[in-house]
Amino acid sequence: METYQQALRKERQESGRNAEFQELVTILRDHEQAVSRLEAHIQQPERWSAQNFGSWGTWSKVIMGAANIFGDRMVLRALKAGEESGSKRYQEVLQTPAIPEELKPLFLELLAKQQAHIRILDGLMSKAEYSTSR
């Protein structure tokens, strides 16, 4: 979520109302909702808190710093890498025999959203590449 928040702060200053910006806002909201839903189902939510994903938070700061130098395509690639990582984590959880049956539908739904986010980011990257090649 931190990477999206940083990307949106940057984008808000430049193009806060365009369609691409709104797609990123939607993805951020999906992630916020996913965290809330997971925390509601997990007995020890502190184990899953954003603080425990510090390496991704550090990585997002590096990426956003680089984005200021290299541009929006770098940001979109970083966001996509995060989505792919999240998708992989959901798949791993679903393959774990210890996952409670009642949580499987939630993880399947979240996995589907991750995959949709990847497709959205692919589309945004294509648009960014097209607009810079013109």
N, CA, C and O atoms as a GROMACS GRO file, in nm:
protein
  536
    1MET      N    1   0.083  -0.119   0.000
    1MET     CA    2   0.000   0.000   0.000
    1MET      C    3   0.087   0.125   0.000
    1MET      O    4   0.053   0.226  -0.062
    2GLU      N    5   0.200   0.116   0.071
    2GLU     CA    6   0.286   0.234   0.081
    2GLU      C    7   0.334   0.282  -0.056
    2GLU      O    8   0.341   0.402  -0.082
    3THR      N    9   0.367   0.187  -0.145
    3THR     CA   10   0.413   0.225  -0.278
    3THR      C   11   0.304   0.298  -0.354
    3THR      O   12   0.331   0.398  -0.421
    4TYR      N   13   0.181   0.249  -0.344
    4TYR     CA   14   0.070   0.317  -0.411
    4TYR      C   15   0.047   0.455  -0.352
    4TYR      O   16   0.021   0.551  -0.425
    5GLN      N   17   0.057   0.467  -0.220
    5GLN     CA   18   0.038   0.597  -0.157
    5GLN      C   19   0.143   0.696  -0.205
    5GLN      O   20   0.112   0.813  -0.231
    6GLN      N   21   0.267   0.650  -0.217
    6GLN     CA   22   0.374   0.737  -0.266
    6GLN      C   23   0.351   0.774  -0.412
    6GLN      O   24   0.366   0.890  -0.452
    7ALA      N   25   0.314   0.675  -0.492
    7ALA     CA   26   0.290   0.702  -0.634
    7ALA      C   27   0.176   0.801  -0.652
    7ALA      O   28   0.181   0.890  -0.737
    8LEU      N   29   0.073   0.784  -0.572
    8LEU     CA   30  -0.044   0.872  -0.584
    8LEU      C   31  -0.012   1.014  -0.538
    8LEU      O   32  -0.065   1.110  -0.593
    9ARG      N   33   0.074   1.028  -0.437
    9ARG     CA   34   0.115   1.164  -0.396
    9ARG      C   35   0.183   1.234  -0.511
    9ARG      O   36   0.156   1.351  -0.539
   10LYS      N   37   0.272   1.163  -0.579
   10LYS     CA   38   0.344   1.220  -0.693
   10LYS      C   39   0.246   1.252  -0.806
   10LYS      O   40   0.249   1.362  -0.861
   11GLU      N   41   0.161   1.156  -0.839
   11GLU     CA   42   0.067   1.173  -0.949
   11GLU      C   43  -0.037   1.280  -0.921
   11GLU      O   44  -0.078   1.353  -1.011
   12ARG      N   45  -0.081   1.290  -0.796
   12ARG     CA   46  -0.184   1.387  -0.761
   12ARG      C   47  -0.141   1.528  -0.798
   12ARG      O   48  -0.222   1.609  -0.843
   13GLN      N   49  -0.015   1.557  -0.779
   13GLN     CA   50   0.036   1.689  -0.812
   13GLN      C   51   0.035   1.713  -0.962
   13GLN      O   52   0.017   1.826  -1.008
   14GLU      N   53   0.053   1.606  -1.039
   14GLU     CA   54   0.067   1.620  -1.184
   14GLU      C   55  -0.065   1.601  -1.259
   14GLU      O   56  -0.094   1.675  -1.353
   15SER      N   57  -0.145   1.503  -1.217
   15SER     CA   58  -0.263   1.470  -1.297
   15SER      C   59  -0.370   1.402  -1.214
   15SER      O   60  -0.417   1.293  -1.248
   16GLY      N   61  -0.408   1.464  -1.107
   16GLY     CA   62  -0.497   1.404  -1.008
   16GLY      C   63  -0.632   1.358  -1.054
   16GLY      O   64  -0.696   1.280  -0.982
   17ARG      N   65  -0.680   1.399  -1.168
   17ARG     CA   66  -0.816   1.359  -1.207
   17ARG      C   67  -0.821   1.271  -1.332
   17ARG      O   68  -0.930   1.235  -1.377
   18ASN      N   69  -0.706   1.235  -1.389
   18ASN     CA   70  -0.714   1.155  -1.511
   18ASN      C   71  -0.746   1.009  -1.480
   18ASN      O   72  -0.738   0.965  -1.365
   19ALA      N   73  -0.781   0.934  -1.583
   19ALA     CA   74  -0.828   0.796  -1.567
   19ALA      C   75  -0.721   0.704  -1.510
   19ALA      O   76  -0.751   0.618  -1.427
   20GLU      N   77  -0.596   0.722  -1.553
   20GLU     CA   78  -0.488   0.638  -1.502
   20GLU      C   79  -0.472   0.657  -1.352
   20GLU      O   80  -0.453   0.560  -1.278
   21PHE      N   81  -0.478   0.781  -1.308
   21PHE     CA   82  -0.468   0.811  -1.165
   21PHE      C   83  -0.580   0.741  -1.089
   21PHE      O   84  -0.557   0.683  -0.984
   22GLN      N   85  -0.700   0.747  -1.142
   22GLN     CA   86  -0.815   0.686  -1.076
   22GLN      C   87  -0.799   0.534  -1.067
   22GLN      O   88  -0.843   0.473  -0.970
   23GLU      N   89  -0.737   0.472  -1.168
   23GLU     CA   90  -0.714   0.328  -1.162
   23GLU      C   91  -0.618   0.294  -1.048
   23GLU      O   92  -0.638   0.194  -0.979
   24LEU      N   93  -0.516   0.376  -1.028
   24LEU     CA   94  -0.423   0.353  -0.917
   24LEU      C   95  -0.493   0.372  -0.783
   24LEU      O   96  -0.467   0.298  -0.688
   25VAL      N   97  -0.582   0.470  -0.775
   25VAL     CA   98  -0.660   0.492  -0.652
   25VAL      C   99  -0.745   0.368  -0.622
   25VAL      O  100  -0.754   0.325  -0.508
   26THR      N  101  -0.807   0.312  -0.725
   26THR     CA  102  -0.890   0.193  -0.708
   26THR      C  103  -0.806   0.076  -0.656
   26THR      O  104  -0.850   0.003  -0.566
   27ILE      N  105  -0.687   0.058  -0.711
   27ILE     CA  106  -0.600  -0.050  -0.665
   27ILE      C  107  -0.560  -0.028  -0.520
   27ILE      O  108  -0.561  -0.122  -0.440
   28LEU      N  109  -0.526   0.095  -0.484
   28LEU     CA  110  -0.492   0.125  -0.345
   28LEU      C  111  -0.608   0.090  -0.253
   28LEU      O  112  -0.588   0.027  -0.149
   29ARG      N  113  -0.729   0.129  -0.290
   29ARG     CA  114  -0.846   0.098  -0.207
   29ARG      C  115  -0.867  -0.053  -0.195
   29ARG      O  116  -0.903  -0.102  -0.088
   30ASP      N  117  -0.844  -0.126  -0.305
   30ASP     CA  118  -0.854  -0.272  -0.299
   30ASP      C  119  -0.756  -0.329  -0.196
   30ASP      O  120  -0.791  -0.419  -0.120
   31HIS      N  121  -0.634  -0.275  -0.194
   31HIS     CA  122  -0.534  -0.324  -0.098
   31HIS      C  123  -0.572  -0.289   0.045
   31HIS      O  124  -0.554  -0.370   0.136
   32GLU      N  125  -0.622  -0.170   0.065
   32GLU     CA  126  -0.666  -0.131   0.200
   32GLU      C  127  -0.777  -0.224   0.249
   32GLU      O  128  -0.778  -0.267   0.364
   33GLN      N  129  -0.870  -0.253   0.159
   33GLN     CA  130  -0.981  -0.342   0.192
   33GLN      C  131  -0.930  -0.484   0.219
   33GLN      O  132  -0.979  -0.551   0.311
   34ALA      N  133  -0.834  -0.530   0.140
   34ALA     CA  134  -0.778  -0.664   0.161
   34ALA      C  135  -0.713  -0.676   0.298
   34ALA      O  136  -0.732  -0.775   0.368
   35VAL      N  137  -0.636  -0.574   0.336
   35VAL     CA  138  -0.571  -0.576   0.467
   35VAL      C  139  -0.676  -0.584   0.578
   35VAL      O  140  -0.662  -0.662   0.672
   36SER      N  141  -0.779  -0.503   0.567
   36SER     CA  142  -0.885  -0.504   0.669
   36SER      C  143  -0.953  -0.640   0.678
   36SER      O  144  -0.979  -0.691   0.787
   37ARG      N  145  -0.981  -0.698   0.563
   37ARG     CA  146  -1.049  -0.827   0.562
   37ARG      C  147  -0.960  -0.938   0.618
   37ARG      O  148  -1.006  -1.024   0.692
   38LEU      N  149  -0.832  -0.934   0.582
   38LEU     CA  150  -0.740  -1.035   0.634
   38LEU      C  151  -0.724  -1.021   0.785
   38LEU      O  152  -0.725  -1.121   0.858
   39GLU      N  153  -0.708  -0.899   0.831
   39GLU     CA  154  -0.693  -0.877   0.975
   39GLU      C  155  -0.815  -0.924   1.052
   39GLU      O  156  -0.803  -0.974   1.164
   40ALA      N  157  -0.932  -0.910   0.993
   40ALA     CA  158  -1.055  -0.954   1.059
   40ALA      C  159  -1.061  -1.106   1.072
   40ALA      O  160  -1.127  -1.158   1.162
   41HIS      N  161  -0.993  -1.178   0.982
   41HIS     CA  162  -0.998  -1.324   0.982
   41HIS      C  163  -0.881  -1.390   1.052
   41HIS      O  164  -0.887  -1.509   1.086
   42ILE      N  165  -0.777  -1.316   1.074
   42ILE     CA  166  -0.657  -1.376   1.132
   42ILE      C  167  -0.653  -1.343   1.281
   42ILE      O  168  -0.669  -1.228   1.320
   43GLN      N  169  -0.631  -1.444   1.361
   43GLN     CA  170  -0.636  -1.425   1.506
   43GLN      C  171  -0.522  -1.339   1.558
   43GLN      O  172  -0.536  -1.276   1.663
   44GLN      N  173  -0.411  -1.335   1.489
   44GLN     CA  174  -0.298  -1.255   1.534
   44GLN      C  175  -0.261  -1.155   1.424
   44GLN      O  176  -0.159  -1.171   1.357
   45PRO      N  177  -0.344  -1.052   1.404
   45PRO     CA  178  -0.320  -0.960   1.294
   45PRO      C  179  -0.187  -0.887   1.303
   45PRO      O  180  -0.134  -0.842   1.201
   46GLU      N  181  -0.131  -0.875   1.423
   46GLU     CA  182  -0.003  -0.805   1.434
   46GLU      C  183   0.108  -0.878   1.357
   46GLU      O  184   0.205  -0.815   1.316
   47ARG      N  185   0.092  -1.007   1.338
   47ARG     CA  186   0.190  -1.083   1.259
   47ARG      C  187   0.187  -1.042   1.113
   47ARG      O  188   0.286  -1.061   1.041
   48TRP      N  189   0.076  -0.985   1.067
   48TRP     CA  190   0.059  -0.952   0.927
   48TRP      C  191   0.061  -0.802   0.902
   48TRP      O  192   0.030  -0.758   0.792
   49SER      N  193   0.096  -0.725   1.001
   49SER     CA  194   0.087  -0.579   0.987
   49SER      C  195   0.185  -0.528   0.883
   49SER      O  196   0.282  -0.596   0.849
   50ALA      N  197   0.160  -0.408   0.835
   50ALA     CA  198   0.246  -0.347   0.734
   50ALA      C  199   0.387  -0.330   0.786
   50ALA      O  200   0.482  -0.334   0.707
   51GLN      N  201   0.404  -0.313   0.916
   51GLN     CA  202   0.538  -0.298   0.973
   51GLN      C  203   0.622  -0.422   0.951
   51GLN      O  204   0.744  -0.413   0.937
   52ASN      N  205   0.559  -0.537   0.946
   52ASN     CA  206   0.632  -0.661   0.927
   52ASN      C  207   0.671  -0.685   0.782
   52ASN      O  208   0.739  -0.783   0.751
   53PHE      N  209   0.628  -0.598   0.694
   53PHE     CA  210   0.668  -0.606   0.554
   53PHE      C  211   0.764  -0.493   0.524
   53PHE      O  212   0.760  -0.433   0.416
   54GLY      N  213   0.852  -0.464   0.620
   54GLY     CA  214   0.944  -0.351   0.611
   54GLY      C  215   1.032  -0.354   0.488
   54GLY      O  216   1.063  -0.248   0.433
   55SER      N  217   1.073  -0.472   0.443
   55SER     CA  218   1.161  -0.477   0.327
   55SER      C  219   1.091  -0.422   0.204
   55SER      O  220   1.153  -0.354   0.122
   56TRP      N  221   0.961  -0.451   0.188
   56TRP     CA  222   0.888  -0.394   0.074
   56TRP      C  223   0.872  -0.244   0.091
   56TRP      O  224   0.879  -0.170  -0.007
   57GLY      N  225   0.852  -0.198   0.213
   57GLY     CA  226   0.841  -0.054   0.238
   57GLY      C  227   0.970   0.018   0.202
   57GLY      O  228   0.967   0.125   0.142
   58THR      N  229   1.083  -0.041   0.239
   58THR     CA  230   1.213   0.017   0.204
   58THR      C  231   1.231   0.016   0.053
   58THR      O  232   1.275   0.116  -0.006
   59TRP      N  233   1.197  -0.095  -0.009
   59TRP     CA  234   1.207  -0.106  -0.155
   59TRP      C  235   1.121  -0.001  -0.223
   59TRP      O  236   1.163   0.059  -0.322
   60SER      N  237   1.001   0.022  -0.173
   60SER     CA  238   0.911   0.119  -0.235
   60SER      C  239   0.970   0.259  -0.228
   60SER      O  240   0.953   0.338  -0.321
   61LYS      N  241   1.038   0.291  -0.119
   61LYS     CA  242   1.101   0.423  -0.108
   61LYS      C  243   1.212   0.439  -0.210
   61LYS      O  244   1.226   0.545  -0.271
   62VAL      N  245   1.290   0.335  -0.230
   62VAL     CA  246   1.396   0.339  -0.331
   62VAL      C  247   1.336   0.356  -0.469
   62VAL      O  248   1.383   0.438  -0.548
   63ILE      N  249   1.231   0.280  -0.499
   63ILE     CA  250   1.167   0.287  -0.630
   63ILE      C  251   1.109   0.425  -0.655
   63ILE      O  252   1.125   0.480  -0.764
   64MET      N  253   1.041   0.480  -0.556
   64MET     CA  254   0.981   0.611  -0.575
   64MET      C  255   1.088   0.719  -0.591
   64MET      O  256   1.068   0.815  -0.664
   65GLY      N  257   1.200   0.703  -0.523
   65GLY     CA  258   1.310   0.796  -0.543
   65GLY      C  259   1.363   0.786  -0.685
   65GLY      O  260   1.391   0.887  -0.750
   66ALA      N  261   1.377   0.663  -0.734
   66ALA     CA  262   1.424   0.642  -0.871
   66ALA      C  263   1.322   0.694  -0.971
   66ALA      O  264   1.358   0.743  -1.078
   67ALA      N  265   1.195   0.684  -0.938
   67ALA     CA  266   1.089   0.731  -1.028
   67ALA      C  267   1.101   0.881  -1.052
   67ALA      O  268   1.071   0.930  -1.161
   68ASN      N  269   1.144   0.953  -0.951
   68ASN     CA  270   1.163   1.097  -0.969
   68ASN      C  271   1.270   1.124  -1.074
   68ASN      O  272   1.269   1.229  -1.139
   69ILE      N  273   1.362   1.030  -1.090
   69ILE     CA  274   1.468   1.045  -1.189
   69ILE      C  275   1.427   0.983  -1.322
   69ILE      O  276   1.444   1.045  -1.427
   70PHE      N  277   1.373   0.861  -1.318
   70PHE     CA  278   1.349   0.784  -1.439
   70PHE      C  279   1.207   0.790  -1.492
   70PHE      O  280   1.184   0.749  -1.606
   71GLY      N  281   1.111   0.839  -1.415
   71GLY     CA  282   0.977   0.859  -1.467
   71GLY      C  283   0.874   0.755  -1.428
   71GLY      O  284   0.901   0.662  -1.351
   72ASP      N  285   0.755   0.774  -1.483
   72ASP     CA  286   0.637   0.695  -1.445
   72ASP      C  287   0.647   0.547  -1.480
   72ASP      O  288   0.594   0.463  -1.407
   73ARG      N  289   0.715   0.515  -1.588
   73ARG     CA  290   0.724   0.373  -1.625
   73ARG      C  291   0.794   0.293  -1.515
   73ARG      O  292   0.758   0.179  -1.488
   74MET      N  293   0.893   0.355  -1.452
   74MET     CA  294   0.963   0.289  -1.342
   74MET      C  295   0.866   0.263  -1.226
   74MET      O  296   0.868   0.156  -1.165
   75VAL      N  297   0.782   0.361  -1.197
   75VAL     CA  298   0.682   0.345  -1.089
   75VAL      C  299   0.588   0.231  -1.123
   75VAL      O  300   0.561   0.145  -1.039
   76LEU      N  301   0.537   0.229  -1.245
   76LEU     CA  302   0.443   0.125  -1.285
   76LEU      C  303   0.507  -0.013  -1.280
   76LEU      O  304   0.443  -0.110  -1.239
   77ARG      N  305   0.633  -0.022  -1.321
   77ARG     CA  306   0.703  -0.151  -1.313
   77ARG      C  307   0.716  -0.196  -1.168
   77ARG      O  308   0.699  -0.314  -1.136
   78ALA      N  309   0.748  -0.102  -1.080
   78ALA     CA  310   0.762  -0.136  -0.938
   78ALA      C  311   0.628  -0.180  -0.879
   78ALA      O  312   0.622  -0.277  -0.804
   79LEU      N  313   0.522  -0.110  -0.914
   79LEU     CA  314   0.390  -0.149  -0.866
   79LEU      C  315   0.353  -0.288  -0.916
   79LEU      O  316   0.297  -0.369  -0.842
   80LYS      N  317   0.385  -0.315  -1.042
   80LYS     CA  318   0.356  -0.447  -1.098
   80LYS      C  319   0.437  -0.555  -1.026
   80LYS      O  320   0.385  -0.663  -0.998
   81ALA      N  321   0.563  -0.526  -0.997
   81ALA     CA  322   0.646  -0.624  -0.924
   81ALA      C  323   0.584  -0.655  -0.788
   81ALA      O  324   0.584  -0.770  -0.744
   82GLY      N  325   0.531  -0.554  -0.722
   82GLY     CA  326   0.464  -0.575  -0.594
   82GLY      C  327   0.339  -0.659  -0.608
   82GLY      O  328   0.312  -0.746  -0.526
   83GLU      N  329   0.263  -0.633  -0.714
   83GLU     CA  330   0.142  -0.712  -0.739
   83GLU      C  331   0.178  -0.857  -0.768
   83GLU      O  332   0.111  -0.949  -0.719
   84GLU      N  333   0.283  -0.879  -0.846
   84GLU     CA  334   0.325  -1.015  -0.877
   84GLU      C  335   0.372  -1.087  -0.751
   84GLU      O  336   0.344  -1.206  -0.733
   85SER      N  337   0.443  -1.015  -0.666
   85SER     CA  338   0.487  -1.073  -0.538
   85SER      C  339   0.366  -1.110  -0.452
   85SER      O  340   0.363  -1.218  -0.392
   86GLY      N  341   0.268  -1.022  -0.445
   86GLY     CA  342   0.147  -1.049  -0.368
   86GLY      C  343   0.070  -1.168  -0.424
   86GLY      O  344   0.019  -1.251  -0.349
   87SER      N  345   0.063  -1.176  -0.556
   87SER     CA  346  -0.005  -1.287  -0.621
   87SER      C  347   0.063  -1.419  -0.585
   87SER      O  348  -0.002  -1.518  -0.555
   88LYS      N  349   0.195  -1.417  -0.589
   88LYS     CA  350   0.272  -1.538  -0.555
   88LYS      C  351   0.247  -1.577  -0.409
   88LYS      O  352   0.232  -1.696  -0.379
   89ARG      N  353   0.242  -1.479  -0.320
   89ARG     CA  354   0.217  -1.509  -0.179
   89ARG      C  355   0.078  -1.570  -0.159
   89ARG      O  356   0.063  -1.666  -0.084
   90TYR      N  357  -0.023  -1.515  -0.227
   90TYR     CA  358  -0.158  -1.571  -0.215
   90TYR      C  359  -0.161  -1.715  -0.266
   90TYR      O  360  -0.225  -1.801  -0.206
   91GLN      N  361  -0.091  -1.741  -0.378
   91GLN     CA  362  -0.087  -1.877  -0.432
   91GLN      C  363  -0.021  -1.972  -0.333
   91GLN      O  364  -0.066  -2.085  -0.315
   92GLU      N  365   0.088  -1.925  -0.270
   92GLU     CA  366   0.156  -2.009  -0.171
   92GLU      C  367   0.065  -2.040  -0.053
   92GLU      O  368   0.061  -2.153  -0.004
   93VAL      N  369  -0.008  -1.939  -0.006
   93VAL     CA  370  -0.100  -1.961   0.106
   93VAL      C  371  -0.206  -2.063   0.067
   93VAL      O  372  -0.240  -2.152   0.145
   94LEU      N  373  -0.260  -2.050  -0.054
   94LEU     CA  374  -0.365  -2.142  -0.099
   94LEU      C  375  -0.314  -2.286  -0.111
   94LEU      O  376  -0.392  -2.380  -0.099
   95GLN      N  377  -0.185  -2.303  -0.134
   95GLN     CA  378  -0.128  -2.437  -0.146
   95GLN      C  379  -0.087  -2.496  -0.011
   95GLN      O  380  -0.049  -2.612  -0.002
   96THR      N  381  -0.094  -2.414   0.094
   96THR     CA  382  -0.058  -2.460   0.228
   96THR      C  383  -0.171  -2.546   0.284
   96THR      O  384  -0.285  -2.501   0.292
   97PRO      N  385  -0.140  -2.669   0.323
   97PRO     CA  386  -0.244  -2.757   0.377
   97PRO      C  387  -0.308  -2.703   0.506
   97PRO      O  388  -0.421  -2.738   0.538
   98ALA      N  389  -0.237  -2.620   0.578
   98ALA     CA  390  -0.286  -2.572   0.708
   98ALA      C  391  -0.388  -2.459   0.697
   98ALA      O  392  -0.446  -2.419   0.798
   99ILE      N  393  -0.412  -2.407   0.577
   99ILE     CA  394  -0.506  -2.296   0.564
   99ILE      C  395  -0.648  -2.345   0.596
   99ILE      O  396  -0.693  -2.445   0.541
  100PRO      N  397  -0.717  -2.275   0.684
  100PRO     CA  398  -0.856  -2.314   0.715
  100PRO      C  399  -0.945  -2.304   0.591
  100PRO      O  400  -0.933  -2.210   0.512
  101GLU      N  401  -1.032  -2.400   0.575
  101GLU     CA  402  -1.121  -2.404   0.458
  101GLU      C  403  -1.202  -2.277   0.442
  101GLU      O  404  -1.226  -2.232   0.330
  102GLU      N  405  -1.244  -2.217   0.554
  102GLU     CA  406  -1.328  -2.097   0.545
  102GLU      C  407  -1.251  -1.976   0.493
  102GLU      O  408  -1.312  -1.877   0.454
  103LEU      N  409  -1.117  -1.982   0.492
  103LEU     CA  410  -1.037  -1.871   0.440
  103LEU      C  411  -1.005  -1.884   0.291
  103LEU      O  412  -0.967  -1.786   0.227
  104LYS      N  413  -1.018  -2.003   0.236
  104LYS     CA  414  -0.983  -2.024   0.096
  104LYS      C  415  -1.060  -1.932   0.000
  104LYS      O  416  -0.998  -1.874  -0.089
  105PRO      N  417  -1.192  -1.915   0.016
  105PRO     CA  418  -1.262  -1.824  -0.075
  105PRO      C  419  -1.208  -1.680  -0.069
  105PRO      O  420  -1.200  -1.612  -0.171
  106LEU      N  421  -1.172  -1.635   0.050
  106LEU     CA  422  -1.116  -1.500   0.064
  106LEU      C  423  -0.985  -1.489  -0.012
  106LEU      O  424  -0.965  -1.393  -0.086
  107PHE      N  425  -0.896  -1.586   0.006
  107PHE     CA  426  -0.767  -1.581  -0.063
  107PHE      C  427  -0.783  -1.596  -0.214
  107PHE      O  428  -0.708  -1.536  -0.290
  108LEU      N  429  -0.879  -1.676  -0.258
  108LEU     CA  430  -0.905  -1.688  -0.402
  108LEU      C  431  -0.954  -1.554  -0.459
  108LEU      O  432  -0.913  -1.514  -0.568
  109GLU      N  433  -1.040  -1.487  -0.385
  109GLU     CA  434  -1.089  -1.355  -0.429
  109GLU      C  435  -0.975  -1.254  -0.434
  109GLU      O  436  -0.964  -1.178  -0.530
  110LEU      N  437  -0.892  -1.253  -0.331
  110LEU     CA  438  -0.780  -1.158  -0.328
  110LEU      C  439  -0.679  -1.188  -0.438
  110LEU      O  440  -0.621  -1.096  -0.496
  111LEU      N  441  -0.656  -1.316  -0.466
  111LEU     CA  442  -0.567  -1.355  -0.575
  111LEU      C  443  -0.621  -1.304  -0.708
  111LEU      O  444  -0.545  -1.252  -0.790
  112ALA      N  445  -0.751  -1.319  -0.731
  112ALA     CA  446  -0.812  -1.271  -0.855
  112ALA      C  447  -0.794  -1.120  -0.869
  112ALA      O  448  -0.768  -1.070  -0.978
  113LYS      N  449  -0.809  -1.046  -0.758
  113LYS     CA  450  -0.789  -0.901  -0.764
  113LYS      C  451  -0.644  -0.867  -0.795
  113LYS      O  452  -0.617  -0.776  -0.873
  114GLN      N  453  -0.550  -0.941  -0.735
  114GLN     CA  454  -0.408  -0.918  -0.764
  114GLN      C  455  -0.383  -0.935  -0.914
  114GLN      O  456  -0.316  -0.853  -0.977
  115GLN      N  457  -0.438  -1.040  -0.971
  115GLN     CA  458  -0.418  -1.066  -1.113
  115GLN      C  459  -0.483  -0.958  -1.199
  115GLN      O  460  -0.429  -0.922  -1.304
  116ALA      N  461  -0.597  -0.906  -1.156
  116ALA     CA  462  -0.660  -0.795  -1.227
  116ALA      C  463  -0.574  -0.670  -1.218
  116ALA      O  464  -0.562  -0.595  -1.315
  117HIS      N  465  -0.514  -0.647  -1.102
  117HIS     CA  466  -0.426  -0.531  -1.086
  117HIS      C  467  -0.307  -0.539  -1.182
  117HIS      O  468  -0.266  -0.439  -1.239
  118ILE      N  469  -0.253  -0.659  -1.198
  118ILE     CA  470  -0.140  -0.679  -1.290
  118ILE      C  471  -0.182  -0.642  -1.432
  118ILE      O  472  -0.108  -0.574  -1.503
  119ARG      N  473  -0.301  -0.684  -1.473
  119ARG     CA  474  -0.349  -0.651  -1.608
  119ARG      C  475  -0.368  -0.500  -1.623
  119ARG      O  476  -0.334  -0.443  -1.727
  120ILE      N  477  -0.422  -0.435  -1.520
  120ILE     CA  478  -0.441  -0.289  -1.525
  120ILE      C  479  -0.306  -0.220  -1.538
  120ILE      O  480  -0.290  -0.130  -1.621
  121LEU      N  481  -0.209  -0.262  -1.458
  121LEU     CA  482  -0.076  -0.199  -1.464
  121LEU      C  483  -0.009  -0.225  -1.599
  121LEU      O  484   0.060  -0.138  -1.651
  122ASP      N  485  -0.029  -0.345  -1.655
  122ASP     CA  486   0.024  -0.372  -1.790
  122ASP      C  487  -0.035  -0.272  -1.890
  122ASP      O  488   0.037  -0.220  -1.975
  123GLY      N  489  -0.165  -0.248  -1.880
  123GLY     CA  490  -0.229  -0.152  -1.969
  123GLY      C  491  -0.176  -0.011  -1.950
  123GLY      O  492  -0.154   0.061  -2.048
  124LEU      N  493  -0.155   0.028  -1.826
  124LEU     CA  494  -0.101   0.162  -1.799
  124LEU      C  495   0.042   0.174  -1.851
  124LEU      O  496   0.081   0.280  -1.901
  125MET      N  497   0.120   0.066  -1.839
  125MET     CA  498   0.257   0.070  -1.891
  125MET      C  499   0.256   0.082  -2.043
  125MET      O  500   0.338   0.153  -2.101
  126SER      N  501   0.164   0.011  -2.107
  126SER     CA  502   0.153   0.021  -2.253
  126SER      C  503   0.118   0.163  -2.295
  126SER      O  504   0.175   0.216  -2.391
  127LYS      N  505   0.026   0.226  -2.222
  127LYS     CA  506  -0.010   0.365  -2.252
  127LYS      C  507   0.108   0.458  -2.230
  127LYS      O  508   0.132   0.549  -2.309
  128ALA      N  509   0.183   0.435  -2.123
  128ALA     CA  510   0.299   0.520  -2.093
  128ALA      C  511   0.406   0.505  -2.200
  128ALA      O  512   0.467   0.604  -2.241
  129GLU      N  513   0.429   0.383  -2.247
  129GLU     CA  514   0.528   0.360  -2.352
  129GLU      C  515   0.482   0.423  -2.482
  129GLU      O  516   0.563   0.481  -2.555
  130TYR      N  517   0.352   0.413  -2.513
  130TYR     CA  518   0.299   0.472  -2.635
  130TYR      C  519   0.313   0.624  -2.632
  130TYR      O  520   0.353   0.685  -2.731
  131SER      N  521   0.280   0.684  -2.519
  131SER     CA  522   0.283   0.830  -2.512
  131SER      C  523   0.425   0.884  -2.516
  131SER      O  524   0.446   0.996  -2.562
  132THR      N  525   0.524   0.807  -2.467
  132THR     CA  526   0.662   0.856  -2.473
  132THR      C  527   0.726   0.829  -2.608
  132THR      O  528   0.826   0.891  -2.642
  133SER      N  529   0.670   0.736  -2.685
  133SER     CA  530   0.727   0.706  -2.816
  133SER      C  531   0.674   0.797  -2.926
  133SER      O  532   0.722   0.793  -3.039
  134ARG      N  533   0.576   0.879  -2.893
  134ARG     CA  534   0.515   0.967  -2.993
  134ARG      C  535   0.593   1.092  -3.011
  134ARG      O  536   0.556   1.178  -3.091
   0.00000   0.00000   0.00000
